[in-house]
């Protein structure tokens, strides 16, 4: 992570795609397990959604 923080990471959780940079993982993008399911927590000052 310290060597290549600009590497883009993408993953799918159910029908939702999450895209960010490796540097954001653990800082702004968090994964957790709730009971027998997974959850993603995304931190930010604002959200922007694409129409596509």
PQR file with spaces between the fields and no chain letter, atoms N, CA, C, O and H, PARSE charges and radii, in Angstrom:
ATOM       1  N    UNK     1       0.819   -1.173    0.000 -0.4000 1.5000
ATOM       2  CA   UNK     1       0.000    0.000    0.000 -0.0000 2.0000
ATOM       3  C    UNK     1       0.876    1.256    0.000  0.5500 1.7000
ATOM       4  O    UNK     1       0.543    2.238   -0.663 -0.5500 1.4000
ATOM       5  N    UNK     2       1.966    1.235    0.719 -0.4000 1.5000
ATOM       6  CA   UNK     2       2.839    2.403    0.757 -0.0000 2.0000
ATOM       7  C    UNK     2       3.630    2.557   -0.536  0.5500 1.7000
ATOM       8  O    UNK     2       4.064    3.658   -0.875 -0.5500 1.4000
ATOM       9  H    UNK     2       2.237    0.437    1.258  0.4000 1.0000
ATOM      10  N    UNK     3       3.817    1.451   -1.259 -0.4000 1.5000
ATOM      11  CA   UNK     3       4.613    1.500   -2.483 -0.0000 2.0000
ATOM      12  C    UNK     3       3.783    2.011   -3.655  0.5500 1.7000
ATOM      13  O    UNK     3       4.268    2.832   -4.433 -0.5500 1.4000
ATOM      14  H    UNK     3       3.464    0.557   -0.983  0.4000 1.0000
ATOM      15  N    UNK     4       2.539    1.545   -3.799 -0.4000 1.5000
ATOM      16  CA   UNK     4       1.672    1.907   -4.930 -0.0000 2.0000
ATOM      17  C    UNK     4       0.293    2.353   -4.443  0.5500 1.7000
ATOM      18  O    UNK     4      -0.686    1.654   -4.704 -0.5500 1.4000
ATOM      19  H    UNK     4       2.144    0.878   -3.167  0.4000 1.0000
ATOM      20  N    UNK     5       0.175    3.491   -3.745 -0.4000 1.5000
ATOM      21  CA   UNK     5      -1.131    3.922   -3.228 -0.0000 2.0000
ATOM      22  C    UNK     5      -2.114    4.317   -4.324  0.5500 1.7000
ATOM      23  O    UNK     5      -3.315    4.391   -4.068 -0.5500 1.4000
ATOM      24  H    UNK     5       0.970    4.058   -3.533  0.4000 1.0000
ATOM      25  N    UNK     6      -1.631    4.573   -5.542 -0.4000 1.5000
ATOM      26  CA   UNK     6      -2.518    5.001   -6.625 -0.0000 2.0000
ATOM      27  C    UNK     6      -3.172    3.841   -7.370  0.5500 1.7000
ATOM      28  O    UNK     6      -3.941    4.072   -8.303 -0.5500 1.4000
ATOM      29  H    UNK     6      -0.655    4.512   -5.751  0.4000 1.0000
ATOM      30  N    UNK     7      -2.884    2.604   -6.982 -0.4000 1.5000
ATOM      31  CA   UNK     7      -3.515    1.448   -7.622 -0.0000 2.0000
ATOM      32  C    UNK     7      -5.007    1.485   -7.332  0.5500 1.7000
ATOM      33  O    UNK     7      -5.425    1.647   -6.186 -0.5500 1.4000
ATOM      34  H    UNK     7      -2.259    2.417   -6.225  0.4000 1.0000
ATOM      35  N    UNK     8      -5.804    1.334   -8.384 -0.4000 1.5000
ATOM      36  CA   UNK     8      -7.262    1.355   -8.231 -0.0000 2.0000
ATOM      37  C    UNK     8      -7.752   -0.010   -7.768  0.5500 1.7000
ATOM      38  O    UNK     8      -7.342   -1.041   -8.301 -0.5500 1.4000
ATOM      39  H    UNK     8      -5.464    1.202   -9.315  0.4000 1.0000
ATOM      40  N    UNK     9      -8.627   -0.007   -6.778 -0.4000 1.5000
ATOM      41  CA   UNK     9      -9.249   -1.255   -6.341 -0.0000 2.0000
ATOM      42  C    UNK     9     -10.734   -1.177   -6.661  0.5500 1.7000
ATOM      43  O    UNK     9     -11.361   -0.130   -6.500 -0.5500 1.4000
ATOM      44  H    UNK     9      -8.959    0.831   -6.345  0.4000 1.0000
ATOM      45  N    UNK    10     -11.282   -2.280   -7.110 -0.4000 1.5000
ATOM      46  CA   UNK    10     -12.714   -2.373   -7.414 -0.0000 2.0000
ATOM      47  C    UNK    10     -13.221   -3.681   -6.846  0.5500 1.7000
ATOM      48  O    UNK    10     -12.556   -4.712   -6.955 -0.5500 1.4000
ATOM      49  H    UNK    10     -10.773   -3.131   -7.241  0.4000 1.0000
ATOM      50  N    UNK    11     -14.397   -3.643   -6.240 -0.4000 1.5000
ATOM      51  CA   UNK    11     -15.013   -4.888   -5.789 -0.0000 2.0000
ATOM      52  C    UNK    11     -16.519   -4.742   -5.819  0.5500 1.7000
ATOM      53  O    UNK    11     -17.054   -3.635   -5.874 -0.5500 1.4000
ATOM      54  H    UNK    11     -14.937   -2.805   -6.152  0.4000 1.0000
ATOM      55  N    UNK    12     -17.188   -5.872   -5.783 -0.4000 1.5000
ATOM      56  CA   UNK    12     -18.643   -5.922   -5.858 -0.0000 2.0000
ATOM      57  C    UNK    12     -19.156   -6.542   -4.575  0.5500 1.7000
ATOM      58  O    UNK    12     -18.664   -7.581   -4.137 -0.5500 1.4000
ATOM      59  H    UNK    12     -16.753   -6.771   -5.738  0.4000 1.0000
ATOM      60  N    UNK    13     -20.139   -5.907   -3.980 -0.4000 1.5000
ATOM      61  CA   UNK    13     -20.790   -6.414   -2.782 -0.0000 2.0000
ATOM      62  C    UNK    13     -22.269   -6.525   -3.108  0.5500 1.7000
ATOM      63  O    UNK    13     -22.987   -5.525   -3.124 -0.5500 1.4000
ATOM      64  H    UNK    13     -20.539   -5.062   -4.337  0.4000 1.0000
ATOM      65  N    UNK    14     -22.719   -7.739   -3.367 -0.4000 1.5000
ATOM      66  CA   UNK    14     -24.095   -7.923   -3.844 -0.0000 2.0000
ATOM      67  C    UNK    14     -24.213   -7.344   -5.241  0.5500 1.7000
ATOM      68  O    UNK    14     -23.478   -7.745   -6.143 -0.5500 1.4000
ATOM      69  H    UNK    14     -22.136   -8.552   -3.354  0.4000 1.0000
ATOM      70  N    UNK    15     -25.133   -6.400   -5.431 -0.4000 1.5000
ATOM      71  CA   UNK    15     -25.313   -5.744   -6.727 -0.0000 2.0000
ATOM      72  C    UNK    15     -24.628   -4.384   -6.789  0.5500 1.7000
ATOM      73  O    UNK    15     -24.835   -3.637   -7.746 -0.5500 1.4000
ATOM      74  H    UNK    15     -25.730   -6.074   -4.698  0.4000 1.0000
ATOM      75  N    UNK    16     -23.822   -4.052   -5.795 -0.4000 1.5000
ATOM      76  CA   UNK    16     -23.203   -2.737   -5.698 -0.0000 2.0000
ATOM      77  C    UNK    16     -21.706   -2.828   -5.950  0.5500 1.7000
ATOM      78  O    UNK    16     -21.016   -3.665   -5.368 -0.5500 1.4000
ATOM      79  H    UNK    16     -23.654   -4.659   -5.018  0.4000 1.0000
ATOM      80  N    UNK    17     -21.209   -1.956   -6.827 -0.4000 1.5000
ATOM      81  CA   UNK    17     -19.785   -1.890   -7.112 -0.0000 2.0000
ATOM      82  C    UNK    17     -19.165   -0.751   -6.311  0.5500 1.7000
ATOM      83  O    UNK    17     -19.747    0.327   -6.198 -0.5500 1.4000
ATOM      84  H    UNK    17     -21.769   -1.276   -7.300  0.4000 1.0000
ATOM      85  N    UNK    18     -17.988   -0.998   -5.761 -0.4000 1.5000
ATOM      86  CA   UNK    18     -17.247    0.012   -5.018 -0.0000 2.0000
ATOM      87  C    UNK    18     -15.886    0.159   -5.688  0.5500 1.7000
ATOM      88  O    UNK    18     -15.206   -0.831   -5.960 -0.5500 1.4000
ATOM      89  H    UNK    18     -17.515   -1.875   -5.853  0.4000 1.0000
ATOM      90  N    UNK    19     -15.497    1.406   -5.950 -0.4000 1.5000
ATOM      91  CA   UNK    19     -14.228    1.666   -6.624 -0.0000 2.0000
ATOM      92  C    UNK    19     -13.480    2.737   -5.841  0.5500 1.7000
ATOM      93  O    UNK    19     -14.071    3.737   -5.432 -0.5500 1.4000
ATOM      94  H    UNK    19     -16.049    2.210   -5.729  0.4000 1.0000
ATOM      95  N    UNK    20     -12.200    2.534   -5.633 -0.4000 1.5000
ATOM      96  CA   UNK    20     -11.380    3.504   -4.922 -0.0000 2.0000
ATOM      97  C    UNK    20      -9.916    3.227   -5.167  0.5500 1.7000
ATOM      98  O    UNK    20      -9.560    2.459   -6.062 -0.5500 1.4000
ATOM      99  H    UNK    20     -11.720    1.721   -5.965  0.4000 1.0000
ATOM     100  N    UNK    21      -9.070    3.849   -4.377 -0.4000 1.5000
ATOM     101  CA   UNK    21      -7.635    3.640   -4.493 -0.0000 2.0000
ATOM     102  C    UNK    21      -7.135    2.839   -3.304  0.5500 1.7000
ATOM     103  O    UNK    21      -7.717    2.877   -2.220 -0.5500 1.4000
ATOM     104  H    UNK    21      -9.359    4.473   -3.650  0.4000 1.0000
ATOM     105  N    UNK    22      -6.069    2.130   -3.520 -0.4000 1.5000
ATOM     106  CA   UNK    22      -5.499    1.301   -2.469 -0.0000 2.0000
ATOM     107  C    UNK    22      -5.177    2.135   -1.229  0.5500 1.7000
ATOM     108  O    UNK    22      -5.288    1.641   -0.106 -0.5500 1.4000
ATOM     109  H    UNK    22      -5.595    2.099   -4.400  0.4000 1.0000
ATOM     110  N    UNK    23      -4.786    3.375   -1.420 -0.4000 1.5000
ATOM     111  CA   UNK    23      -4.476    4.258   -0.288 -0.0000 2.0000
ATOM     112  C    UNK    23      -5.716    4.536    0.563  0.5500 1.7000
ATOM     113  O    UNK    23      -5.587    4.835    1.750 -0.5500 1.4000
ATOM     114  H    UNK    23      -4.696    3.776   -2.331  0.4000 1.0000
ATOM     115  N    UNK    24      -6.925    4.442   -0.027 -0.4000 1.5000
ATOM     116  CA   UNK    24      -8.169    4.703    0.702 -0.0000 2.0000
ATOM     117  C    UNK    24      -8.632    3.508    1.524  0.5500 1.7000
ATOM     118  O    UNK    24      -9.426    3.662    2.452 -0.5500 1.4000
ATOM     119  H    UNK    24      -7.029    4.199   -0.992  0.4000 1.0000
ATOM     120  N    UNK    25      -8.143    2.324    1.190 -0.4000 1.5000
ATOM     121  CA   UNK    25      -8.585    1.116    1.869 -0.0000 2.0000
ATOM     122  C    UNK    25      -8.079    1.129    3.308  0.5500 1.7000
ATOM     123  O    UNK    25      -6.875    1.211    3.548 -0.5500 1.4000
ATOM     124  H    UNK    25      -7.498    2.198    0.436  0.4000 1.0000
ATOM     125  N    UNK    26      -8.988    1.049    4.248 -0.4000 1.5000
ATOM     126  CA   UNK    26      -8.635    1.097    5.662 -0.0000 2.0000
ATOM     127  C    UNK    26      -8.616    2.510    6.221  0.5500 1.7000
ATOM     128  O    UNK    26      -8.610    2.700    7.437 -0.5500 1.4000
ATOM     129  H    UNK    26      -9.966    0.982    4.053  0.4000 1.0000
ATOM     130  N    UNK    27      -8.605    3.501    5.338 -0.4000 1.5000
ATOM     131  CA   UNK    27      -8.636    4.896    5.775 -0.0000 2.0000
ATOM     132  C    UNK    27     -10.013    5.504    5.500  0.5500 1.7000
ATOM     133  O    UNK    27     -10.616    6.108    6.388 -0.5500 1.4000
ATOM     134  H    UNK    27      -8.610    3.346    4.350  0.4000 1.0000
ATOM     135  N    UNK    28     -10.509    5.344    4.272 -0.4000 1.5000
ATOM     136  CA   UNK    28     -11.817    5.867    3.888 -0.0000 2.0000
ATOM     137  C    UNK    28     -12.786    4.766    3.476  0.5500 1.7000
ATOM     138  O    UNK    28     -13.998    4.981    3.464 -0.5500 1.4000
ATOM     139  H    UNK    28     -10.019    4.854    3.551  0.4000 1.0000
ATOM     140  N    UNK    29     -12.268    3.599    3.141 -0.4000 1.5000
ATOM     141  CA   UNK    29     -13.091    2.440    2.761 -0.0000 2.0000
ATOM     142  C    UNK    29     -12.821    1.336    3.773  0.5500 1.7000
ATOM     143  O    UNK    29     -11.683    0.895    3.933 -0.5500 1.4000
ATOM     144  H    UNK    29     -11.283    3.425    3.151  0.4000 1.0000
ATOM     145  N    UNK    30     -13.868    0.894    4.452 -0.4000 1.5000
ATOM     146  CA   UNK    30     -13.721   -0.112    5.507 -0.0000 2.0000
ATOM     147  C    UNK    30     -14.626   -1.309    5.212  0.5500 1.7000
ATOM     148  O    UNK    30     -15.764   -1.137    4.775 -0.5500 1.4000
ATOM     149  H    UNK    30     -14.792    1.252    4.322  0.4000 1.0000
ATOM     150  N    UNK    31     -14.128   -2.498    5.447 -0.4000 1.5000
ATOM     151  CA   UNK    31     -14.909   -3.729    5.321 -0.0000 2.0000
ATOM     152  C    UNK    31     -15.120   -4.322    6.704  0.5500 1.7000
ATOM     153  O    UNK    31     -14.226   -4.287    7.549 -0.5500 1.4000
ATOM     154  H    UNK    31     -13.204   -2.638    5.802  0.4000 1.0000
ATOM     155  N    UNK    32     -16.305   -4.864    6.926 -0.4000 1.5000
ATOM     156  CA   UNK    32     -16.581   -5.523    8.200 -0.0000 2.0000
ATOM     157  C    UNK    32     -17.544   -6.674    7.949  0.5500 1.7000
ATOM     158  O    UNK    32     -18.174   -6.751    6.894 -0.5500 1.4000
ATOM     159  H    UNK    32     -17.031   -4.893    6.239  0.4000 1.0000
ATOM     160  N    UNK    33     -17.650   -7.546    8.907 -0.4000 1.5000
ATOM     161  CA   UNK    33     -18.582   -8.654    8.817 -0.0000 2.0000
ATOM     162  C    UNK    33     -19.623   -8.486    9.918  0.5500 1.7000
ATOM     163  O    UNK    33     -19.283   -8.377   11.096 -0.5500 1.4000
ATOM     164  H    UNK    33     -17.138   -7.483    9.763  0.4000 1.0000
ATOM     165  N    UNK    34     -20.889   -8.467    9.524 -0.4000 1.5000
ATOM     166  CA   UNK    34     -22.009   -8.366   10.447 -0.0000 2.0000
ATOM     167  C    UNK    34     -22.770   -9.682   10.407  0.5500 1.7000
ATOM     168  O    UNK    34     -23.397  -10.018    9.402 -0.5500 1.4000
ATOM     169  H    UNK    34     -21.165   -8.556    8.567  0.4000 1.0000
ATOM     170  N    UNK    35     -22.711  -10.413   11.496 -0.4000 1.5000
ATOM     171  CA   UNK    35     -23.274  -11.767   11.572 -0.0000 2.0000
ATOM     172  C    UNK    35     -22.661  -12.618   10.470  0.5500 1.7000
ATOM     173  O    UNK    35     -21.461  -12.890   10.521 -0.5500 1.4000
ATOM     174  H    UNK    35     -22.202  -10.140   12.312  0.4000 1.0000
ATOM     175  N    UNK    36     -23.419  -13.044    9.494 -0.4000 1.5000
ATOM     176  CA   UNK    36     -22.877  -13.887    8.423 -0.0000 2.0000
ATOM     177  C    UNK    36     -22.806  -13.141    7.089  0.5500 1.7000
ATOM     178  O    UNK    36     -22.697  -13.768    6.035 -0.5500 1.4000
ATOM     179  H    UNK    36     -24.394  -12.824    9.453  0.4000 1.0000
ATOM     180  N    UNK    37     -22.868  -11.788    7.130 -0.4000 1.5000
ATOM     181  CA   UNK    37     -22.832  -10.980    5.908 -0.0000 2.0000
ATOM     182  C    UNK    37     -21.723   -9.943    6.012  0.5500 1.7000
ATOM     183  O    UNK    37     -21.219   -9.664    7.100 -0.5500 1.4000
ATOM     184  H    UNK    37     -22.957  -11.280    7.987  0.4000 1.0000
ATOM     185  N    UNK    38     -21.351   -9.382    4.884 -0.4000 1.5000
ATOM     186  CA   UNK    38     -20.314   -8.352    4.840 -0.0000 2.0000
ATOM     187  C    UNK    38     -20.940   -6.981    4.655  0.5500 1.7000
ATOM     188  O    UNK    38     -22.020   -6.859    4.077 -0.5500 1.4000
ATOM     189  H    UNK    38     -21.760   -9.609    4.000  0.4000 1.0000
ATOM     190  N    UNK    39     -20.260   -5.945    5.145 -0.4000 1.5000
ATOM     191  CA   UNK    39     -20.703   -4.562    4.994 -0.0000 2.0000
ATOM     192  C    UNK    39     -19.502   -3.698    4.628  0.5500 1.7000
ATOM     193  O    UNK    39     -18.373   -3.982    5.028 -0.5500 1.4000
ATOM     194  H    UNK    39     -19.382   -6.045    5.614  0.4000 1.0000
ATOM     195  N    UNK    40     -19.759   -2.642    3.864 -0.4000 1.5000
ATOM     196  CA   UNK    40     -18.736   -1.670    3.493 -0.0000 2.0000
ATOM     197  C    UNK    40     -19.151   -0.328    4.075  0.5500 1.7000
ATOM     198  O    UNK    40     -20.297    0.098    3.927 -0.5500 1.4000
ATOM     199  H    UNK    40     -20.677   -2.411    3.539  0.4000 1.0000
ATOM     200  N    UNK    41     -18.220    0.327    4.733 -0.4000 1.5000
ATOM     201  CA   UNK    41     -18.439    1.676    5.251 -0.0000 2.0000
ATOM     202  C    UNK    41     -17.522    2.600    4.467  0.5500 1.7000
ATOM     203  O    UNK    41     -16.310    2.388    4.415 -0.5500 1.4000
ATOM     204  H    UNK    41     -17.290   -0.019    4.854  0.4000 1.0000
ATOM     205  N    UNK    42     -18.104    3.627    3.859 -0.4000 1.5000
ATOM     206  CA   UNK    42     -17.346    4.576    3.052 -0.0000 2.0000
ATOM     207  C    UNK    42     -17.438    5.942    3.724  0.5500 1.7000
ATOM     208  O    UNK    42     -18.530    6.448    3.980 -0.5500 1.4000
ATOM     209  H    UNK    42     -19.088    3.800    3.902  0.4000 1.0000
ATOM     210  N    UNK    43     -16.289    6.525    4.003 -0.4000 1.5000
ATOM     211  CA   UNK    43     -16.239    7.855    4.627 -0.0000 2.0000
ATOM     212  C    UNK    43     -15.943    8.910    3.570  0.5500 1.7000
ATOM     213  O    UNK    43     -15.169    8.670    2.643 -0.5500 1.4000
ATOM     214  H    UNK    43     -15.401    6.114    3.795  0.4000 1.0000
ATOM     215  N    UNK    44     -16.559   10.074    3.713 -0.4000 1.5000
ATOM     216  CA   UNK    44     -16.277   11.178    2.810 -0.0000 2.0000
ATOM     217  C    UNK    44     -17.045   12.419    3.186  0.5500 1.7000
ATOM     218  O    UNK    44     -17.970   12.372    3.997 -0.5500 1.4000
ATOM     219  H    UNK    44     -17.187   10.269    4.466  0.4000 1.0000
ATOM     220  N    UNK    45     -16.659   13.528    2.595 -0.4000 1.5000
ATOM     221  CA   UNK    45     -17.340   14.797    2.834 -0.0000 2.0000
ATOM     222  C    UNK    45     -18.602   14.929    1.992  0.5500 1.7000
ATOM     223  O    UNK    45     -19.524   15.656    2.362 -0.5500 1.4000
ATOM     224  H    UNK    45     -15.907   13.567    1.937  0.4000 1.0000
ATOM     225  N    UNK    46     -18.647   14.221    0.852 -0.4000 1.5000
ATOM     226  CA   UNK    46     -19.817   14.270   -0.022 -0.0000 2.0000
ATOM     227  C    UNK    46     -19.838   13.020   -0.900  0.5500 1.7000
ATOM     228  O    UNK    46     -18.844   12.300   -0.996 -0.5500 1.4000
ATOM     229  H    UNK    46     -17.898   13.630    0.552  0.4000 1.0000
ATOM     230  N    UNK    47     -20.972   12.773   -1.533 -0.4000 1.5000
ATOM     231  CA   UNK    47     -21.123   11.648   -2.452 -0.0000 2.0000
ATOM     232  C    UNK    47     -21.546   12.171   -3.812  0.5500 1.7000
ATOM     233  O    UNK    47     -22.340   13.107   -3.904 -0.5500 1.4000
ATOM     234  H    UNK    47     -21.780   13.358   -1.455  0.4000 1.0000
ATOM     235  N    UNK    48     -21.020   11.573   -4.862 -0.4000 1.5000
ATOM     236  CA   UNK    48     -21.394   11.912   -6.226 -0.0000 2.0000
ATOM     237  C    UNK    48     -21.770   10.617   -6.922  0.5500 1.7000
ATOM     238  O    UNK    48     -21.001    9.655   -6.913 -0.5500 1.4000
ATOM     239  H    UNK    48     -20.375   10.813   -4.788  0.4000 1.0000
ATOM     240  N    UNK    49     -22.944   10.589   -7.520 -0.4000 1.5000
ATOM     241  CA   UNK    49     -23.439    9.399   -8.208 -0.0000 2.0000
ATOM     242  C    UNK    49     -23.454    9.664   -9.702  0.5500 1.7000
ATOM     243  O    UNK    49     -23.917   10.716  -10.143 -0.5500 1.4000
ATOM     244  H    UNK    49     -23.569   11.370   -7.527  0.4000 1.0000
ATOM     245  N    UNK    50     -22.944    8.706  -10.494 -0.4000 1.5000
ATOM     246  CA   UNK    50     -23.005    8.798  -11.947 -0.0000 2.0000
ATOM     247  C    UNK    50     -24.370    8.352  -12.424  0.5500 1.7000
ATOM     248  O    UNK    50     -24.986    7.481  -11.811 -0.5500 1.4000
ATOM     249  H    UNK    50     -22.568    7.852  -10.136  0.4000 1.0000
ATOM     250  N    UNK    51     -24.850    8.931  -13.500 -0.4000 1.5000
ATOM     251  CA   UNK    51     -26.132    8.530  -14.078 -0.0000 2.0000
ATOM     252  C    UNK    51     -26.025    7.191  -14.787  0.5500 1.7000
ATOM     253  O    UNK    51     -27.029    6.499  -14.960 -0.5500 1.4000
ATOM     254  H    UNK    51     -24.349    9.640  -13.998  0.4000 1.0000
ATOM     255  N    UNK    52     -24.825    6.820  -15.197 -0.4000 1.5000
ATOM     256  CA   UNK    52     -24.662    5.544  -15.891 -0.0000 2.0000
ATOM     257  C    UNK    52     -24.552    4.461  -14.866  0.5500 1.7000
ATOM     258  O    UNK    52     -24.407    3.291  -15.218 -0.5500 1.4000
ATOM     259  H    UNK    52     -24.010    7.382  -15.056  0.4000 1.0000
